[in-house]
């Protein structure tokens, strides 16, 4: 999943993707433990996808907080 794709998702969709990917990681780890995993590199990709999703979430939260601070500062300066 590319960063552009992640940024195009809504907040709710990002949350759902994180839950889905986490569940898939759980299943793949279980397969790894039993020796039946077909594509072990998929684990690495999923961890990175989750990191991308969480990074974009954090960026959005940070930008929202900074815009609120700027609005509050502008209104208090008047």
Phi, psi and omega in degrees: 000126182274158181298322179299321178295318181296317181293336179282348180276154174281169181300318180295319179296322177298316179300317180296319179297318180299316179295315180298314181295322178296319178295320179294321176298317178303312181297319180293323177295323177296316177298321179298318181293327180271353178081018183250019183281134181269322184226086183294337179289346177297327177302313181298316179298319179294318178299320179291322177297318178297319179297319177298315180300314181292327178295315180294321176301315181296318178300316181294317179297318181295317180292324177295317180294320181290324178292325177294319179296320179294319178297316180296320179294318180295321181287330180280338178285342183280000000 
